Amino acid sequence: MPQTRAGVSVDKAAKSSQFFLGGKPDPDPEALLQELHRTGFRVTRWAKEMMRSEKFRICGEPIEAELVEITASHFGWHKGATYGMLCTAGKRMALDLCPARLGPLLRLRYVDQAPGEQLRIAMEPIPIAGRDLIFKLEKNGNSRWLNWEAGSRDTPVCSHHRFAFLIQSK
């Protein structure tokens, strides 16, 4: 199996890519929402609420990281798992949860998403309307969305659902 720079083994089905967050101040959530709309992305109501939440940390230390897309099947759970199980297994393999700001920033960058494709952001959930939520990037037909998904520890996760984790490189 190929290994990431942090020594995490991933098979051919897992994708990895470089990502840099920071270096200059990130825009405030409202400016980020405007940029998403200006560039043709759609944002659900609860994804907007997540970005406006106090738990959404827009400014943070600059990080250079490698993103790895992992499914429950990569951890051996071919019949699915829970979000908590997936996050715990990721941490054991030297994977980090993504900062919440990665969801909207990655949505802006991921312009060539295939129709029907979904990518969930492995992150600390943000409570909105009594539910713990995480970001999900998806493309339905011609619409590219920044959406949400339930992200409590006991939320069921299908074996084929893709989650983006971070591998810190610096």
N, C-alpha and C positions, 0 to 999 in steps of 0.2 A: 504494500500500500504506500502511496506517496505520503510524505510528511510535510507539514507546514514548517515555517522557520522556528516555531516554538516546539517542534517535535511532535505535534499532534498528528496521528495517523488518520487519514481520510481516504475513502476509496474514490474511484473514478467518478462516481455519481455526485460527489460533493464538489461544489464550485468554490473557488477562492479568488479574491481580488483585493487590490490595495485601495485604501481609502485614507484621506487625510481630513481631519476635523480641526479647525482652528487656524492659527497663524494671523488671523485678523478677526475682529469681533464678529460673531454671527449676527445676522439681523434680528430685530425683535420679532416676536411671534406674528404680529400683525403685518410687518413687512414681508415676512416669510410667506404668510398666507396670500398676500398680494402677488408675490413672485410666482407662487404655484398657479394662481388663477391666470396671471398674465401669460404664462408659458403653456397654458392649455390643460393643466391638471385639474381634476375635480377633487374636492375635499368634503367628506361627510360631516354632518353636524357634530357628531361626537368626536371625530378626529380634530375638528376645530376647537372643541371644548378642551380636549387633551392638551393642545398647544397653548391654550390660554390659562391652564391650570398652574398653580404655584409649584406643582411637582415637576413641571416641564422646565428643565434647566437649559436655557438657551446659551448662556455663556459658561464656558468651562475651560479647563486647561487644554491647550492644543495637544492633540494626540495623532500619531501616525500609526495606523493599524491595518491589519489584514482582516478582511471579512471572510468568513467561511459560512457557506450554506449547508445546514445539516438537517436531516429528518430523524424521526424516531427510529426508523429502520437502521440508520447508521449506528445507533446504540444497541441494536439487537432486538428492538421492540417492533416486531413485524405486524402485530395486531393493534398497535397504538400504545399510548402512554398518557400521562397527564403533563400539563405544562410544568408543574413543579418537578416531576421526575426528569424531564428534558433539561431544565435549567441546572439541576443538581448534577446530572451526568456531564453536562457541558463544563461546569466548573471543575469537576474531577479530571477532565482532559485538558486543563489549562486554557479553556475558553472563557471569555468574559461576557457578561451581559452588555448590550449596547447602551450608550446614553440615549435618552428619549429623543434628543435632537437629531439623531441619525435618521429616524423615520422620515420626516419632511425633507431633510437634506438629501437623502438617498433617493427619495421620490423625484426630486428635481434632476438628479443625475441619471436615473434609470429610464431613459427615454425610449429605448428599443425593446421594452417588455413585450413578450409574446401574448397574443390573445388567450384569455383563460388562465394565465399564469398568476400565481399569488406568492408573495414572499412576506413572511411575518418577521417582525423585529423582536429578537429575544432581548427583553428589557425588563426593568422593574415596572410593574403595572402602575397605571395612573388611575385613581378612583374617580369615576364620573357617574353621576346619577345612581350611586349605590353599587356600581359594578367596577371590578378591576379590569382595565383595558390595556391592550398593547396595540402598536401600529401594525397595519397590514398594507402592503403595496399590491395593487391588482389591476389587471386590464380586462375589462368587460367590453367586448366588441371593439369599438374605436375609442372608448373612454378609458383614460388612465386615472386611477383613483389613489388617494391617500385615505385609507379606511381604518377601521378599528376591528379588534377581535377580543373576545373574552380572554383574560389573562390571569385568572386566579390560579392558585397552585393546583387545585383539583379539576381545572378545565381539561376535558378530554382532548387529546391531540391524535389525529390520524397518522398512520405510519408514513404516509407520503407527503405530509405538509412540510414545507421548507421554512426553516428559521435561520436568520442571519445572526451569527455570533461574532465577537471580536477576538482576535489574537493580538495582544499588545506587542508592538515591535520596538517601541522606545518609551 
